[in-house]
Amino acid sequence: MLQLYFSPMACSLASRIALMEAGLDAHYHPVSLWTKTLVDDDSDFRGISPKGAVPVLVLENGERLTESAAVLQYIADAKPERGLAPPPGDVDRYRLQEWLSFIGTEIHKAFLFPTFWYKDDGSLAKPRARIVQTLSVPSAHLTDREFLVGHRFTVADAHLAWALLLLRPAGVDIAQWPSLAAYLERMQARPIVREAIATEMALRKTMPVSPA
């Protein structure tokens, strides 16, 4: 069985959504990112991944995958009939990778990560200014589209939905981008997405974690 190391409402939420959308069984291991320990036994999470970051997906053969872009595509390819990623060789597969990279670098690492982890001593001014321009990109893209890639839900949507969820507690109101607000509403209307969020929100109340 697949195993996912996650922290509630961290970027690993996208991997939980993908696993559930794919209909894949998995064992979920909660991680405290503050202490870098496993919640179940207080052991050092860096023994699982020296990066000390989630998600970590342990495959059935024991190999481990890290980084959301890789984990999400592996999950999608494990159940290709679910259509969570375009097939290899299709130009839309590169569009999917393009969006996964953009979300991971320009929204997550450039804004959400420093916002939640660093003290705002003035150093966050530039990321806060930049995020407005950053969000204009998916906002324009989604003006006349239901999903990020093609005409169906993909793992890129799972990733962007997570990022948009975190923007409000990070002090950014996405209502100023109507297409993003409508998109997030559509994503949250999906039963599996809603269930995954509810599960992690409940877990988040029981342990000290960082959302990013």
Number of C-alpha atoms within 10 A of each C-alpha: 12 17 17 24 23 25 29 26 25 22 25 28 27 28 30 27 24 28 23 17 24 20 12 14 11 16 12 14 14 22 27 22 22 11 15 19 19 21 17 9 7 12 14 17 22 13 12 16 17 9 13 19 23 25 27 24 28 20 15 10 8 11 8 16 17 17 16 24 22 15 23 30 22 18 24 23 18 14 16 14 10 14 16 26 29 22 14 10 8 10 10 15 16 16 17 23 18 14 20 22 16 17 23 20 14 16 21 23 15 19 23 24 17 17 21 15 12 10 10 11 7 7 12 16 10 11 18 17 11 15 17 14 10 17 17 14 11 17 19 14 15 18 14 9 13 18 17 21 25 15 9 13 19 23 32 27 25 25 25 26 22 26 23 23 15 20 18 12 13 18 10 14 12 19 11 11 17 14 21 23 16 16 23 19 12 14 21 18 12 12 10 17 23 13 15 21 20 13 15 18 13 12 16 18 10 9 14 15 20 16 20 25
